[in-house]
Amino acid sequence: MTNSILIGKVIYKLLKEDPDLKGYIGSRIFPLVAENDTNYPFITYSRDTIFPSMSTKDGSHEDTCNFSILIVSDEYMNSLEIANICRRIFEKRTIISESMILEYISMTDITEEYSENAYTQRIGFTCKITNVG
């Protein structure tokens, strides 16, 4: 069995530790939904789907995971810059954490909207996850 359910911890750590991103959003990074009255800009992230991609009689040894990053800003150009940084953080990398390895990370889609006086950029990613060791 893989630890893929814990991917949110890895996503948060990567976003929080990036110095370029910190310059834009500080520590305004949230799972699923931002706290009430959060100042712009901010990021939310979510694990969208997980499904086994390599299983044996002993269980799943590799999962495919889809996750999303949502950038919310009151300035359109700012939302684009932050989205570009988020793409750089994840795309085409192998990420080894304490509990899992993320490989073959690729952007699957990006959408943008304007709603409730804010510009949003939603980036979808997919990756393969295996356990460390």
C-alpha positions as CSV (number, residue, x, y, z in Angstrom):
1,M,0.0,0.0,0.0
2,T,1.3,3.5,-0.8
3,N,1.2,6.6,1.3
4,S,-0.5,8.6,-1.5
5,I,-3.3,9.8,0.7
6,L,-0.7,11.9,2.5
7,I,0.2,13.9,-0.7
8,G,-1.4,17.1,0.8
9,K,1.5,17.3,3.3
10,V,4.0,17.2,0.5
11,I,2.2,19.8,-1.6
12,Y,1.9,22.2,1.4
13,K,5.6,21.8,2.2
14,L,6.7,22.5,-1.3
15,L,4.5,25.6,-1.6
16,K,5.5,26.9,1.8
17,E,9.2,26.6,1.3
18,D,9.5,28.2,-2.2
19,P,11.1,31.6,-1.8
20,D,9.6,33.1,-4.9
21,L,6.1,32.1,-3.9
22,K,6.6,33.4,-0.4
23,G,7.3,36.8,-1.8
24,Y,3.8,36.9,-3.3
25,I,1.6,35.1,-0.8
26,G,3.6,34.8,2.5
27,S,2.0,31.9,4.4
28,R,-1.5,32.1,2.9
29,I,-1.6,28.5,1.8
30,F,-4.7,26.4,2.7
31,P,-6.0,22.9,2.1
32,L,-9.3,23.0,0.2
33,V,-10.6,26.4,1.3
34,A,-9.1,29.6,2.7
35,E,-10.0,30.9,6.1
36,N,-12.6,33.7,6.2
37,D,-11.3,37.2,5.6
38,T,-8.0,36.0,4.1
39,N,-6.2,38.7,2.2
40,Y,-5.3,38.3,-1.4
41,P,-3.4,36.7,-2.9
42,F,-3.7,33.1,-1.5
43,I,-3.5,29.5,-2.6
44,T,-5.6,26.5,-1.9
45,Y,-4.7,23.0,-2.8
46,S,-6.6,19.7,-3.0
47,R,-6.0,16.0,-3.7
48,D,-8.6,15.3,-6.5
49,T,-8.3,11.6,-7.2
50,I,-6.1,8.6,-6.4
51,F,-6.3,5.3,-8.1
52,P,-4.0,2.2,-8.1
53,S,-1.8,1.9,-11.2
54,M,0.3,-1.0,-10.1
55,S,-1.3,-3.7,-7.8
56,T,-0.2,-7.1,-6.8
57,K,-1.8,-9.7,-4.4
58,D,0.0,-7.8,-1.7
59,G,-1.7,-4.5,-2.5
60,S,-1.1,-1.3,-4.4
61,H,2.6,-0.4,-5.0
62,E,2.1,2.6,-7.2
63,D,-0.8,5.1,-7.4
64,T,-1.7,7.7,-9.9
65,C,-2.8,10.9,-8.2
66,N,-4.4,14.0,-9.5
67,F,-4.2,17.2,-7.5
68,S,-5.0,20.9,-8.0
69,I,-3.6,24.2,-7.0
70,L,-6.0,27.2,-6.9
71,I,-4.5,30.7,-7.0
72,V,-6.8,33.6,-6.0
73,S,-5.8,37.2,-6.4
74,D,-7.3,40.6,-6.8
75,E,-4.9,41.4,-9.6
76,Y,-5.0,39.4,-12.9
77,M,-1.2,39.7,-13.7
78,N,-0.4,38.7,-10.1
79,S,-2.5,35.5,-10.4
80,L,-0.6,34.6,-13.6
81,E,2.8,35.1,-12.0
82,I,1.9,33.0,-9.0
83,A,0.4,30.3,-11.3
84,N,3.7,30.2,-13.2
85,I,5.7,29.7,-10.0
86,C,3.4,26.9,-8.9
87,R,3.8,25.2,-12.2
88,R,7.6,25.4,-11.9
89,I,7.5,24.0,-8.4
90,F,5.8,20.8,-9.5
91,E,6.1,20.1,-13.2
92,K,8.6,17.6,-14.6
93,R,10.2,16.9,-11.2
94,T,10.8,13.9,-9.1
95,I,10.0,14.8,-5.5
96,I,11.2,12.6,-2.6
97,S,9.7,13.3,0.7
98,E,9.9,11.4,4.0
99,S,6.8,9.3,3.2
100,M,6.6,9.0,-0.7
101,I,8.1,9.6,-4.1
102,L,6.3,11.7,-6.6
103,E,7.3,11.1,-10.2
104,Y,6.2,12.0,-13.7
105,I,4.5,15.1,-12.5
106,S,2.8,16.9,-15.4
107,M,0.3,19.7,-15.7
108,T,-3.0,18.3,-17.1
109,D,-5.0,21.5,-17.4
110,I,-5.2,25.1,-16.3
111,T,-8.4,27.3,-16.2
112,E,-9.0,30.8,-15.2
113,E,-12.1,32.7,-13.9
114,Y,-13.2,36.0,-12.4
115,S,-15.7,35.7,-9.5
116,E,-16.5,37.7,-6.4
117,N,-13.9,40.4,-7.2
118,A,-11.1,37.9,-7.6
119,Y,-9.1,36.3,-10.4
120,T,-8.5,32.6,-10.1
121,Q,-6.1,30.3,-11.8
122,R,-6.7,26.5,-11.3
123,I,-3.8,24.2,-12.3
124,G,-4.4,20.5,-12.4
125,F,-1.5,18.0,-12.1
126,T,-1.1,14.3,-12.3
127,C,1.7,12.1,-10.9
128,K,2.8,8.6,-10.0
129,I,3.3,7.9,-6.3
130,T,5.4,5.2,-4.7
131,N,6.7,4.7,-1.1
132,V,10.2,5.6,-0.1
133,G,12.5,2.6,0.3
